[in-house]
Amino acid sequence: EAQFFHQIPADGEYRLEVRDLNRKGDSDYAYSILVEPVSSGFALTADATTLNVPQTGTVAVTVKAERYLYTGPIEISAVDLPAGYTSHKTIMGPGRNEVILTISGTSETERGKIIPVKIVGKGAETQTETALVLAAWKQQLNNMLVISDQFSESLALGATAPLPYRIRFEPAEVVLGPNLSATAKVIVERNEGFNEEVTLALNPAADKNGLPANVTADVKPVAKDQNEAVVTITGNEKAGLGQFTINVQSTLKKDKQTFTQSLPGLTLSFESPLSATAVTDKPEAKKAEVIPLKLTVKRNPALGGEVNYQLTNLPEGYTAPTGTIAADASEVVVELPIPEQAQPAELKDLKFTLEIKQGDKVFKAETAPFSLKVIE
């Protein structure tokens, strides 16, 4: 059965013309067509039919998504892998339609065998789909019109000889946020005699959708005779929240030989710079009583420093508590004194406002509003 998805631009009458793979159709043939509303989901395709993984190295494959009414993250992985292979964490972030999946081998990876594997994607709503590779097989087989169903979802996986260097990110996941930066080291382990520069490049390039929107990457090579470099990822004020996996390709040239391999994916976790909660064990207070309010802050790992806070929306006659949470602390107990002349009332929409400075940037947050009842 064939299926396709189409968004009708407007109400009206539409005509559907159907022909088979050999371009035959018209009134001499009968087809059954079922038109149904589309539930949210996605379909996946992979652009490769064969994955040759170097022992102790990494190979990359592009996975694309056709989304329909689903814009959330899709977790991509290779399944049915034998011992000696690792499918690295890969997240196609919210709203993105393409990601690079990476698979690595080890010194124990067995050569001389071809193993069928599949690539699957899991959505946030428990949907699981397997990537189709028919288009890639057709391209490899000179656009053959009819291909066996056994090829529709399977890639051929095999191991090749190890390359003269191993390369990876450390850590493999970094946390940052809007107006924040994070760094990851690129670690190279070289065979003896292979001390040349290792160049690094985003795959695909930044201007080819290699990064999430409103995100930049400063990618520097690993210098000759060195084993480390630093990649800096920065989000601007419009950077979206969520997880996104990016890919970097490496190249080492020695004499007339060129060696190229992917790094395992680097996952970027974009979180809010600052958030906070406020709770009290005493929802009721009497005149002249002091009420303890527990204020807890959560800083983005890319954000450090003291947090200034103030309790807001208090009625006239109350003294608003203010203070600072130390850079190495995440909570404080704030004391709210109830004035002796306070009238019985419910204090509504109380909330803490918070502020933290880092460089020339100011990050603000506030707690959810809460209430406190003043009684006789």
Secondary structure by P-SEA (a helix, b strand, c coil): cbbbbbbcccbbbbbbbbbcccccccccbbbbbbbbbbcccbbbbbccccccccccbbbbbbbbbbccccccbbbbbbcccccccccccccccccccbbbbbbbbcccccccbbbbbbbbbbccccbbbbbbaaaaaaaaaccccccccccccbbbbbccccccbbbbbccccccccccbbbbbbbbbbbccccccbbbbbccccccccccccccccccccccccccbbbbbbbbcccccbbbbbbbbbbbbbcccbbbbbbccbbbbbbcccccbbbbbccccccccbbbbbbbbbbbccccccbbbbbbccccccbbbbbbbbcccccbbbbbbbbbcccccccccbbbbbbbbbcccbbbbbcccbbbbbbcc
